[in-house]
């Protein structure tokens, strides 16, 4: 680690020690890494004898309710307090905190913990570790800095984030350090199958129906370098599903042989389309999402774009084609 990053870890640990009555936040529609990191940190704060409040704009997805303390989240409208000690996890910018961000006092000390290269350093203190595969990896290293032994509950939370953000240790961000941390969490008693079965293997019937419907409109570029799926609100309604059931569909076009970039277009609301990107080796899809007002990782990112499905597809395809052209003809 660079001297700056080492100092940022020490500052983060000091923030945990010196503050109290924390507001703990993650981005809207939280995923496994967001929830694993914030709940893992909550268990660390409990060991330190601190108090905290967990808040998120959205209900916690059912598949993550097994995580210890996952039932403790409150909705922002149910909280009347403005907090002066705040920690944000796995969130690249303050707007992604949603309405929950309105609970931050104007003079608050805000620690921003994240691993996205698109993070805009919105905290008063920032620990943004671009070398980390997951924010849970960062929280684990904070626990080492604090000298705290992880409980099994904390270890389960952190393992969940590692699993989800590395695709079950299959993505290119799976490093030696990730595997060593995972092994240390297993030594504490984490049962890997119990986690992976819940967050990666088990599907709702609505998900199965959506996969079947979405694959009927699977498209691929003429050169075979990118492929896509489209999901409309009607498809979700017909499957009696919800937005959560769309998660993971983007991997189907990505996994096609010869495809570098997989794209999922999901109709969010009338005139708004959620776009999810996944890539394999070459294209930085985080940069593509950022051009469209979103963000994420080099290999996994997303954004919400105004327009009809066809308008958004045309705009996205133009960006993807340009990215391939730049890669083939670097300046």
N, C-alpha and C positions, 0 to 999 in steps of 0.2 A: 504494500500500500504506500501511497505517497505520504509525505509528512502532513500535507493538508488533510488527507482523509483520516490519518491516525488521530489528528487533532479533533476532527469532527466527531469521531467515535467517543473520544474522551469528553467532549462538550455534551454530547447526547447523554452519556451516563451521568454526568453532573446534573443535567436537567432533571433526570429521573430522581436523583437524590435530593435536590434542593427545593423542588416544587411539590405542591400537594393540591388536592381537590381538582383533579385533572378532568378535562373534557377530551375524550378519545374519539377520533373521527377517521372515517375512510371514505372513499369515493362512492358516489351513487351506484346502485345495483352492484353491491360488492361481490367479488369472486373469492376463490379459495385463499389466495395470497393476502388479499386485503383483510379478510376475516381472521386468517391464521395469525397474521402479524399483530393486529390490534388485540386479539384475545391472548396471544402469547405474551404481549407486553402487559396486558391487564393482570395476568398471573404474576409477572415480575413485580408490578407495583403492589400487589397484595402482599408479597413476601417482604417488601420494603415498608409495609404498614401504611401505605398511601390510600387515599380515597379517590374515586374516579366515577365518571358517568359515561356510558357508551351510548352514542347516538348515531342513527343513520336515517336517511330519507325513506329508505325502502325496507319492506319486511325481509328478514333473512331467508334466503332460499332453503327449502325443506331439506335438501341433501346436506346442508351444513349445520343443521340443528343439533347434530350429535356432538358438536364441539363444546367442550366445557365452557359455560358462561354465555353461550350463544343466545340464550333466552333472556339475557339481561339488557338487550338493546332497547332504547326508547326512540320514539319518533320525535322530531324537533318540535312539533306542535304541543307535545306533552311536557316540554321542559320550559320553565319560566326564567331560569338563571342565565346570566351572561358570565362566561368563564374567563379567568385571567391566566390560567395555565392550560395550554392546549397542545396535544400531540396529534399530528395527522400522519396516516400511514398509507403508503401505496397510491398516493394521489399526486398527479403531475402539476396541477394548478388549483388555485383556490375555488374557482367556479365549480369544479367537479365535486366539491363538498356539498353542493346543493343548498337547500334551506338550512341544513345543519350548520353551515358556516355562519349563519346569522346569530348563533349562540356564542360566538367569539367576541369578547369585549374589545373595545377599540384600543385599549392599552395592554392587550394580552401578550404574554410571552408564548410564541408558537414555534414548536419544534416540528419541522417537516422531515419525515423519514421516508425515503423512496429510492427506487433504483431505475427509474425511467430516464432515458437521455433527453426527453422532451420536458423534464421538470423545469419550472421557471424560478425555483428558489424563492417561493413566496413566504417562507417562514422568517421569523426573527432569528432563528437558528436553523441550519439546514444540514442534514446528513443524507446526502444523495450519493450513493455508492453505485456507480455504473458497472462495476465489476461483479456485482451481486446478481445471481439468477433470479432471486426473489427477495421481497422485502422481509420475509421470514428469516432469510439468511442474515440480514442486517440485525434483526432483533436478537437472533441467537448470539451474534458477536457482541451486542450490547450487554447481554447477560454475562458473557465472559469478562467484559470490561468492568461490570458491577461486582464480579466475583460471586455471583449467585448460582446455586445449584438448581437446575430446572426440575420442576415437579413433572409427574407423568402427564398431568393435564396440559401444562404449558408445552411439553414436548409434542403431544398429539396435535396441538394447534400449529406449531411451527412445522412439523412434518407435513401437514396438510398443504401448507403454502408451498413448500418445496416440491411436493408431488405435482400440484396443479400447474405451477408456473414452469416446470420442466417437462410437462407432458408425460408424467410417469417416468422421469429420467431418460426420456428419448430425444429431447430437443438439443440443439447445439450449445445451449447455455449450461448443460450438465457438465460441471467441472469436477476436478479432483476434490476441491474444497467442499462442493455440494455433497458429494458422496461420503466424505468423511464426517460432515455434520449429520447427514442422514443416519450413518452408522452409530454415531454417538446418541442420537435420539432413540434408535432401536434398543441400545443398551439400557436406556431408562425405562423400557417396557412398552414402547409403542408397537402395536400390532399392525404391520404394513397392510395386510390384506383387508383388515377391517376399515382402514381409511380409504384405500384405493377402490374397494368395492362400492363404497357409498358415494364417492365423489367422481369416479371415472367410469365404472362398469355398469352400474344400475341405471336403467332408463325407465321413464314413465311411458305408459301406453301412448300418450299424446306425442311424446318424442318419436316413438316408432312411426306413428302415422305421419308426422311432419317429415321425417326422413324419406318415407315412401313418396310423399307428395313433392318434396323439393327435388328429389333426384330425377323426377320427370322433366324438369326444366334445366338440368345440368348443361351448361354451355362451355365451350372451349374455343380459344383463339385459333386462327388458321395455322399458326406456327406451333401450337400446342404448349406455349410457354405460360399461359395463365388460363384459369378456368373459374367458373362462378356458379353460384346457386342464388335463386330469388325466393323469398318468403313474403307473402302478402298477409295482411290482417285477416283476410277471408280464410286463408289456409290455416292460420292459428285458431280461428274460431271453429272451423270445420273439425279440427282435431280436438276441440275442447281443451286447448292448451293455453299456455301463457308465454311471455317473452323468455322466461327461464328455460323453456323447453327447446328453444332455438340454439342454445349454447352447444358448441361442439360441431355444429353442422358445417362450419367453414373448413373443417379438416377434410371433408369428403372431396371437394375440388382440389385442395392442396395435395392430397395423397395420390392423385392420378399420376401415373408414370410420365415423366417428361415435363410435368408442370412445375414451375418455380414459384408462382404466386397463386394462391387460392383466395377467392373473394366471396363473401356472403352479403347479399343485399336484403335487408329486412325492412319492410314498411313499418315505421314506428308510429306515426300519426299522419293524417292527411297532409301531404306536402313535405314530409320529412322521411328520410331513409337512413337507417343505421347501416353503416358499412364496416364490415370486419375483414381484416387482411391477415393472411399468414403466408410466410415465404420459407424457402428451404435453405438456400446457400448464398444467394447473390444480392437480391434486391432488398434495400432497406425500406420496409413497409412503414416503419415508424415515421420516416421522412415524408412518405406519401400521405399518411394520415394527418401529419402536421400541416401540410399544404392545404388540407381541407378543413382545418380548424380542430383536428383531434390530436391524437398522440399515441404513445405506446413504445413498444420495443422494436428493434430492427427486424425481428422475425414474427412479431405479433402486435397488431395495433388496431385502432378503430376510430371512427368519427361519425358524426351525424351531419347529413347534407340536405339542404333544402332543394325541393324539386320533386317531380314525378319519378317513378322507378326508372323509366327509360331515359329521362334527362340525367339522372344521377349516374346511371350506368355509362352513358356516353362520356360524361365528364371524367369518371374514374378510369375508364379504359384508355382515354387520351393520356392521363397521367402515367398509367402503367406502361403504355407503349413508349412514352418518352423516357421513362426510367430504364427500359431495356436498351433504347438507343444510346443513352448516355453511358451505360455500362459497356456497350459494344464499341463506342467511340469516345473514350475519355479525353478530356481536354489536355 
